[in-house]
Amino acid sequence: MILKYQSGEEIRKGDRVLFHRAPAEIEFVASDPNDPELSWYVKESGGGVMIRKPHDPNPTFIPASQLGDYEDLEFVSRAESK
C-alpha cells in the first residue's frame, strides 16, 4: 500500500510537511503488514502516518483511511539523503 498526500506525492519517512499550517515531519509511514516495528498500526488501523511537530511531545497518528480528510497536511520537501 502506498500512502499519498492530496497533491499526489508518496508520503515517506522524514518528509518535511506543513500540518495545520505549522512545520512538521513524517516520523514514520505504516503501510507494510510485514514490518515487525510497524505492523501493529497496519493491523489495528489499516496503516497510516505519524506526524511530529517540533517541540511537541505528542505526535499525531493519521490512519490511512482518514488521510483524504486532512487537507491541512501539505508536502513541503523530502528529507535529505545521508
ZIJOSUL-V323998 format. One record per backbone hydrogen bond with DSSP energy under -1.0 kcal/mol. CO is the residue of the C=O (numbers start at 0). NH is the residue of the N-H. E is the energy in kcal/mol with one decimal. If there is no record, write none. Layout:
co->[CO & CO]
nh->[NH & NH]
e->[E & E]
This chain:
co->[2 & 4 & 8 & 11 & 14 & 15 & 15 & 16 & 17 & 18 & 21 & 23 & 24 & 25 & 27 & 29 & 31 & 34 & 37 & 38 & 39 & 40 & 40 & 41 & 46 & 47 & 48 & 49 & 49 & 50 & 51 & 52 & 59 & 61 & 62 & 63 & 65 & 66 & 68 & 69 & 71 & 73 & 76]
nh->[10 & 7 & 4 & 14 & 25 & 75 & 76 & 23 & 73 & 21 & 18 & 16 & 51 & 13 & 49 & 47 & 34 & 38 & 41 & 42 & 43 & 44 & 46 & 45 & 63 & 29 & 61 & 26 & 27 & 59 & 24 & 55 & 50 & 48 & 65 & 66 & 68 & 69 & 70 & 72 & 19 & 17 & 15]
e->[-3.1 & -1.9 & -2.7 & -2.0 & -2.2 & -2.4 & -1.8 & -2.3 & -2.9 & -1.2 & -3.0 & -2.4 & -2.7 & -3.1 & -2.4 & -2.2 & -1.8 & -2.0 & -1.2 & -2.9 & -2.9 & -2.1 & -1.8 & -1.5 & -2.5 & -3.2 & -2.8 & -2.7 & -1.1 & -2.8 & -2.1 & -1.7 & -3.1 & -2.1 & -2.0 & -1.1 & -1.7 & -1.6 & -1.2 & -1.4 & -1.8 & -2.6 & -3.0]
